[in-house]
Amino acid sequence: MNVYLKIALLFVLSIGATCYSEEKQSIRAKWEMPADCTPFAQPRIQDLKEELRRTGYRLVIAIHPKNPDESKAETLSRDLYIINADGSGLKQFTNTPHKDEHAPRTSPNGKFFTYNQGKYLVDVKTLKTKRINGGYVWTPDSKRTVQCGNQGIVYMDIQTGKRSIPIPVKRKVWIVDMTFDGKWFIFEIRNYLGSKYTIDFMSSDGGEIRKMPNHPKHTGECHPALSPDGKWMCWNAGGGVAIRKFDPSLPGGTDGKIISPRNNAKVMGQDPCGRWSHCGRYIAYVKIPSSGSWRLHSPICILRIADGKTITISPPGWVGHHWDYDWIPPTSGSER
């Protein structure tokens, strides 16, 4: 056989073997505790939409039936929907035309999610719902929610409704996340310690509020979120998502290094608010046009951290706004 023909044949066979291996590889997401996040692991499938389809991940999202006309100060109530992470299979969960349903938040173990900032509790498998009047943030054991109110930090048992004695704090803050070990809260404060915007953290027992270093751009910084294993954080660094390690043993809670995925404001919008997948490979965010108003209601997108690829999974103009989405586990069935 001609040597060039042999080389060509081997090349074709190698490509076929790669495709076969990629097709057979099981990448279905496992919601295991404790979480093991690999943000920069190489893509398993080059096509991001197909990779997400194969993971089986889903999201619970709050969206409007149509885009509100903000020139008329129009507001529309949101309902919750469940959607596959590849953008398929959109199904309505709540149907309350005159009541706003928003801010879903999944428990660390993936068995529940709350919405309306902790007011309602939903079983992910059965979708049975009950009112608990809890907090927005979950504790790592998925048994309690927590919030910081006028009286301080209060924990609430989701089954009994029992609330803890408030832990006094120096100032009321809206905590948005808690580390995997339950020791630290993360949040944002405006006009604090000489900065217009700061990402801050403090002990879950209260005490000193500590400020993280600002991004060198010194633009708007907000919407922090911790990876499920508590080792990483993402936040809106002004015009895009930024990522850094989180280490409260260091003076500023971080080694100072900032990782910007291969993306920019034109792709990600001006004010992304990220939510990490359980494996840490993906970040869901809402894309507000860079030239638009933060009041615009915009689509949810998903970023693959390793290579900066993104896809849009919800129709433009339908999504609520910040915090209006979170990841939930695959169904219990076989790979879709």
C-alpha positions in Angstrom: 0.0 0.0 0.0 1.2 3.5 -0.9 2.8 5.1 2.2 0.8 8.3 1.8 -2.4 6.2 1.6 -1.4 4.4 4.8 -0.9 7.7 6.6 -4.2 9.1 5.4 -6.0 5.9 6.5 -4.4 6.0 10.0 -5.4 9.6 10.3 -9.1 8.8 9.4 -9.1 5.9 11.8 -7.7 8.1 14.6 -10.3 10.7 14.1 -13.0 8.0 14.1 -11.7 6.5 17.3 -11.7 10.0 18.9 -15.3 10.6 17.9 -16.3 7.2 19.1 -14.5 7.7 22.4 -16.2 11.1 22.8 -19.6 9.7 22.0 -19.2 6.8 24.4 -17.7 8.8 27.3 -20.2 9.3 30.1 -20.0 12.8 31.4 -23.4 12.8 33.2 -23.1 15.1 36.2 -22.9 13.6 39.7 -24.1 15.7 42.6 -21.8 14.3 45.2 -20.9 15.7 48.6 -18.5 17.2 49.3 -18.3 18.8 46.0 -15.1 18.5 43.9 -14.8 21.5 41.5 -12.5 21.5 38.5 -13.1 24.9 36.9 -10.2 24.7 34.4 -10.5 21.0 33.4 -10.3 20.5 29.7 -13.6 20.4 27.7 -14.9 16.8 27.3 -16.8 17.7 24.1 -15.8 20.7 21.9 -19.5 21.6 21.3 -20.5 23.3 24.6 -24.3 22.7 24.0 -23.7 19.0 23.4 -21.5 18.8 26.5 -24.1 20.4 28.6 -26.8 18.1 27.1 -24.8 15.1 28.1 -24.2 16.2 31.6 -27.9 16.2 32.3 -27.7 19.4 34.3 -30.8 21.5 34.6 -31.5 25.0 35.9 -34.5 26.5 37.7 -35.0 30.0 36.4 -37.4 32.9 36.9 -38.7 34.6 33.7 -41.3 37.0 32.6 -44.0 36.0 30.0 -42.7 38.9 27.9 -40.3 41.8 28.0 -41.6 44.6 30.2 -42.0 48.1 28.6 -39.8 50.1 30.9 -40.5 53.3 29.1 -44.0 53.0 30.6 -42.6 51.8 34.0 -44.2 48.5 33.3 -43.5 45.6 35.6 -44.5 42.0 35.1 -44.6 39.2 37.6 -42.2 36.3 37.1 -42.8 32.6 37.2 -40.4 29.7 37.8 -39.4 27.4 35.0 -37.1 24.4 34.8 -34.9 24.0 31.7 -32.1 21.7 30.6 -28.7 23.2 30.6 -28.5 23.0 26.8 -31.5 25.2 26.5 -34.1 22.5 25.7 -37.1 21.2 27.5 -38.4 24.5 29.1 -41.2 23.6 31.5 -43.2 26.0 33.7 -43.2 25.2 37.4 -45.2 28.0 39.0 -48.2 29.7 37.5 -49.1 32.8 39.5 -49.9 35.7 37.1 -50.4 38.2 39.8 -47.6 37.2 42.1 -43.8 37.5 41.5 -41.8 34.3 41.9 -38.0 34.8 41.8 -34.6 34.1 43.3 -34.4 30.3 43.3 -31.5 28.9 45.3 -30.5 25.2 45.4 -29.3 23.4 48.5 -25.7 22.2 48.6 -26.8 18.5 48.4 -29.1 19.2 45.4 -32.2 17.8 47.1 -34.1 21.1 47.5 -34.3 24.6 46.2 -35.9 27.6 47.7 -37.4 30.6 46.0 -38.6 34.2 46.8 -35.3 34.5 48.8 -36.1 31.5 51.0 -39.8 31.9 51.5 -40.7 28.6 49.8 -39.0 25.2 49.9 -39.2 22.8 46.9 -38.3 19.1 46.8 -36.2 18.7 43.6 -37.5 15.2 42.8 -41.2 15.6 43.5 -41.5 19.4 43.2 -43.6 19.4 46.3 -43.6 22.9 47.8 -44.1 24.3 51.2 -43.7 27.7 52.8 -40.9 28.0 55.3 -40.1 31.7 55.5 -36.4 31.0 55.6 -33.3 32.8 54.4 -31.7 33.0 50.9 -28.4 31.3 51.8 -28.1 27.6 52.7 -25.8 26.0 55.3 -23.4 23.3 54.0 -25.5 20.5 55.5 -28.6 21.6 53.6 -30.6 21.5 56.9 -30.8 25.2 57.6 -31.0 28.6 55.8 -29.4 31.7 57.1 -29.9 35.5 56.7 -28.6 38.7 58.2 -31.3 41.0 59.4 -31.7 44.0 61.7 -31.1 41.8 64.7 -28.1 40.0 63.3 -27.4 36.6 61.8 -30.2 34.1 62.1 -30.2 30.4 61.2 -33.5 28.5 60.6 -34.1 24.8 60.5 -36.0 24.0 57.2 -37.9 21.1 58.8 -38.9 22.5 62.2 -38.8 26.2 61.4 -36.9 26.8 64.6 -34.7 29.9 64.5 -31.4 30.5 66.3 -30.7 33.3 68.7 -29.6 36.2 66.5 -25.8 36.7 66.3 -25.0 40.5 66.6 -23.2 42.1 63.7 -21.6 45.5 63.3 -23.8 46.3 60.4 -26.6 44.7 58.5 -25.5 43.1 55.2 -27.2 41.0 52.6 -25.2 37.8 52.7 -25.2 36.0 49.4 -23.1 32.9 49.9 -21.5 30.6 52.5 -18.3 28.6 52.3 -18.4 24.8 52.1 -17.1 24.5 55.7 -19.7 26.9 57.1 -17.2 29.3 58.5 -17.5 32.3 56.2 -20.1 34.5 54.5 -19.5 36.5 51.3 -21.4 39.6 50.2 -21.0 43.1 48.7 -21.1 46.5 50.2 -21.4 49.9 48.5 -19.2 52.8 49.6 -17.2 50.9 52.1 -13.6 51.4 53.3 -13.0 54.1 50.7 -14.3 52.1 47.7 -17.5 52.6 45.8 -17.9 48.9 45.4 -16.3 46.1 47.5 -16.6 42.4 47.8 -16.5 41.5 51.5 -16.6 38.6 53.8 -16.9 37.8 57.5 -17.1 34.9 59.9 -20.4 33.0 60.2 -20.1 33.8 63.9 -20.2 37.5 63.1 -17.3 39.9 63.9 -15.1 41.9 61.7 -16.1 42.6 58.1 -13.1 42.0 55.8 -12.7 43.6 52.4 -11.2 41.8 49.4 -8.8 43.6 47.0 -10.5 45.6 44.3 -10.1 44.6 40.7 -7.4 46.8 39.0 -10.0 48.2 36.6 -11.8 49.9 39.5 -15.2 49.7 37.8 -18.4 48.3 39.3 -17.8 45.2 41.4 -20.7 43.2 42.7 -22.6 39.8 42.8 -20.0 37.5 44.3 -20.6 33.7 44.4 -18.5 30.9 45.8 -17.8 27.6 44.0 -19.5 24.6 45.7 -16.2 23.4 47.2 -15.6 26.9 48.6 -12.1 27.2 46.9 -13.0 29.7 44.2 -15.2 32.7 43.8 -16.5 34.6 40.8 -17.9 38.1 40.7 -18.9 40.8 38.3 -15.6 42.8 38.0 -17.2 45.4 35.7 -17.9 44.2 32.1 -17.3 40.5 32.7 -17.0 37.7 35.1 -13.8 37.4 37.0 -12.5 34.4 39.0 -10.1 34.1 41.9 -9.2 31.7 44.7 -10.8 32.3 48.1 -8.6 31.8 51.1 -9.7 33.5 54.3 -6.4 32.5 56.0 -4.7 35.2 53.8 -5.0 38.9 54.9 -7.3 39.8 52.0 -9.0 36.5 51.6 -7.2 35.9 48.3 -3.7 35.6 46.9 -4.5 38.6 44.7 -4.4 36.8 41.4 -7.4 37.3 39.1 -8.4 35.0 36.3 -10.5 36.5 33.5 -12.0 33.8 31.2 -11.4 34.3 27.6 -14.4 36.6 27.2 -15.2 40.2 27.2 -18.1 42.7 27.9 -19.4 42.4 24.3 -19.9 38.6 24.9 -20.9 38.6 28.5 -22.6 41.9 28.9 -22.0 44.7 31.4 -23.2 43.2 34.7 -23.0 39.3 34.8 -24.1 37.6 38.0 -22.6 34.1 38.2 -23.9 30.9 39.6 -21.5 27.9 39.6 -22.4 24.4 38.5 -21.8 21.7 41.1 -18.7 20.5 39.3 -17.3 24.0 38.9 -16.8 23.7 35.2 -19.6 26.1 34.2 -21.0 29.4 35.3 -24.5 30.5 34.5 -25.0 34.3 34.2 -27.4 36.9 32.9 -26.3 38.9 29.9 -27.2 42.5 30.1 -26.1 44.4 27.0 -23.0 46.6 27.5 -24.8 49.5 25.9 -28.1 48.9 27.7 -29.6 49.6 31.1 -29.1 47.2 34.0 -32.9 47.3 34.3 -33.2 45.5 31.0 -34.4 41.9 31.4 -31.9 39.7 29.6 -31.2 36.1 28.7 -29.4 33.5 30.8 -26.2 32.2 29.3 -23.7 29.6 30.4 -19.9 30.0 30.3 -17.4 27.1 30.1 -14.5 28.3 32.1 -11.8 26.3 30.5 -12.1 27.8 27.0 -14.4 30.8 27.5 -17.2 29.4 25.2 -20.7 30.5 26.0 -24.2 29.6 24.9 -27.6 31.3 25.5 -30.2 29.0 27.1 -33.2 31.3 27.5 -35.0 33.7 25.1 -33.7 37.3 25.2 -36.1 39.5 27.1 -37.6 36.8 29.2 -35.3 36.4 32.2 -36.0 38.3 35.5 -32.7 39.6 36.7 -29.8 38.9 39.1 -30.1 35.8 41.3 -33.0 34.6 39.2 -31.5 31.2 38.3 -29.6 28.3 39.8 -28.4 24.8 38.8 -30.3 21.6 39.8 -29.2 17.9 39.4 -30.0 15.7 36.4 -33.2 13.7 36.6 -32.8 10.2 38.1 -33.3 8.6 34.6 -30.6 7.6 32.2 -28.5 10.0 30.1 -30.7 12.1 27.9 
